Amino acid sequence: MARNISKEGLEQKIEKVEKAISRNREQYDKLTAELEELHQKQKMIQSEELLKAIAESPRSYEEILLFIEGKRDVGKE
């Protein structure tokens, strides 16, 4: 059996839920921005590691580029 609720009580519950949704949306937006920033930092670190590996490699730039593009197997010469 459905519980009877007054118009005012219903409006209060609606307002309470809307506020909770708003708080959760703000938290979601904040966490999403933080995650994006962390992904950018991760990519930067990976790029630096890759550049260091390329600089220390005995292979030429052209050989490395061909390998990355899948046009040549560097280890099979």
Contact map, one row per residue, 1 for C-alpha under 8 A:
11100000000000000000000000000000000000000000000000000000000000000000000000000
11110000000000000000000000000000000000000000000000000000000000000000000000000
11111000000000000000000000000000000000000000000000000000000000000000000000000
01111100000000000000000000000000000000000000000000000000000000000000000000000
00111110110000000000000000000000000000000000000000000000000000000000000000000
00011111110000000000000000000000000000000000000000000000000000000000000000000
00001111111000000000000000000000000000000000000000000000000000000000000000000
00000111111100000000000000000000000000000000000000000000000000000000000000000
00001111111110000000000000000000000000000000000000000000000000000000000000000
00001111111111000000000000000000000000000000000000000000000000000000000000000
00000011111111100000000000000000000000000000000000000000000000000000000000000
00000001111111110000000000000000000000000000000000000000000000000000000000000
00000000111111111000000000000000000000000000000000000000000000000000000000000
00000000011111111100000000000000000000000000000000000000000000000000000000000
00000000001111111110000000000000000000000000000000000000000000000000000000000
00000000000111111111000000000000000000000000000000000000000000000000000000000
00000000000011111111100000000000000000000000000000000000000000000000000000000
00000000000001111111110000000000000000000000000000000000000000000000000000000
00000000000000111111111000000000000000000000000000000000000000000000000000000
00000000000000011111111100000000000000000000000000000000000000000000000000000
00000000000000001111111110000000000000000000000000000000000000000000000000000
00000000000000000111111111000000000000000000000000000000000000000000000000000
00000000000000000011111111100000000000000000000000000000000000000000000000000
00000000000000000001111111110000000000000000000000000000000000000000000000000
00000000000000000000111111111000000000000000000000000000000000000000000000000
00000000000000000000011111111100000000000000000000000000000000000000000000000
00000000000000000000001111111110000000000000000000000000000000000000000000000
00000000000000000000000111111111000000000000000000000000000000000000000000000
00000000000000000000000011111111100000000000000000000000000000000000000000000
00000000000000000000000001111111110000000000000000000000000000000000000000000
00000000000000000000000000111111111000000000000000000000000000000000000000000
00000000000000000000000000011111111100000000000000000000000000000000000000000
00000000000000000000000000001111111110000000000000000000000000000000000000000
00000000000000000000000000000111111111000000000000000000000000000000000000000
00000000000000000000000000000011111111100000000000000000000000000000000000000
00000000000000000000000000000001111111110000000000000000000000000000000000000
00000000000000000000000000000000111111111000000000000000000000000000000000000
00000000000000000000000000000000011111111100000000000000000000000000000000000
00000000000000000000000000000000001111111110000000000000000000000000000000000
00000000000000000000000000000000000111111111000000000000000000000000000000000
00000000000000000000000000000000000011111111100000000000000000000000000000000
00000000000000000000000000000000000001111111110000000000000000000000000000000
00000000000000000000000000000000000000111111111000000000000000000000000000000
00000000000000000000000000000000000000011111111100000000000000000000000000000
00000000000000000000000000000000000000001111111110000000000000000000000000000
00000000000000000000000000000000000000000111111111000000000000000000000000000
00000000000000000000000000000000000000000011111111100000000000000000000000000
00000000000000000000000000000000000000000001111111110000000000000000000000000
00000000000000000000000000000000000000000000111111111000000000000000000000000
00000000000000000000000000000000000000000000011111111100000000000000000000000
00000000000000000000000000000000000000000000001111111110000000000000000000000
00000000000000000000000000000000000000000000000111111111000000000000000000000
00000000000000000000000000000000000000000000000011111111100000000000000000000
00000000000000000000000000000000000000000000000001111111101010010000000000000
00000000000000000000000000000000000000000000000000111111100000000000000000000
00000000000000000000000000000000000000000000000000011111110000000000000000000
00000000000000000000000000000000000000000000000000001111111100000000000000000
00000000000000000000000000000000000000000000000000000001111100000000000000000
00000000000000000000000000000000000000000000000000000100111110110000000000000
00000000000000000000000000000000000000000000000000000000111111110000000000000
00000000000000000000000000000000000000000000000000000100001111111000000000000
00000000000000000000000000000000000000000000000000000000000111111100000000000
00000000000000000000000000000000000000000000000000000000001111111110000101000
00000000000000000000000000000000000000000000000000000100001111111111000001000
00000000000000000000000000000000000000000000000000000000000011111111100000000
00000000000000000000000000000000000000000000000000000000000001111111111100000
00000000000000000000000000000000000000000000000000000000000000111111111111000
00000000000000000000000000000000000000000000000000000000000000011111111000000
00000000000000000000000000000000000000000000000000000000000000001111111100000
00000000000000000000000000000000000000000000000000000000000000000111111110000
00000000000000000000000000000000000000000000000000000000000000000111111110000
00000000000000000000000000000000000000000000000000000000000000100110111111000
00000000000000000000000000000000000000000000000000000000000000000010011111111
00000000000000000000000000000000000000000000000000000000000000110010000111111
00000000000000000000000000000000000000000000000000000000000000000000000011111
00000000000000000000000000000000000000000000000000000000000000000000000011111
00000000000000000000000000000000000000000000000000000000000000000000000011111
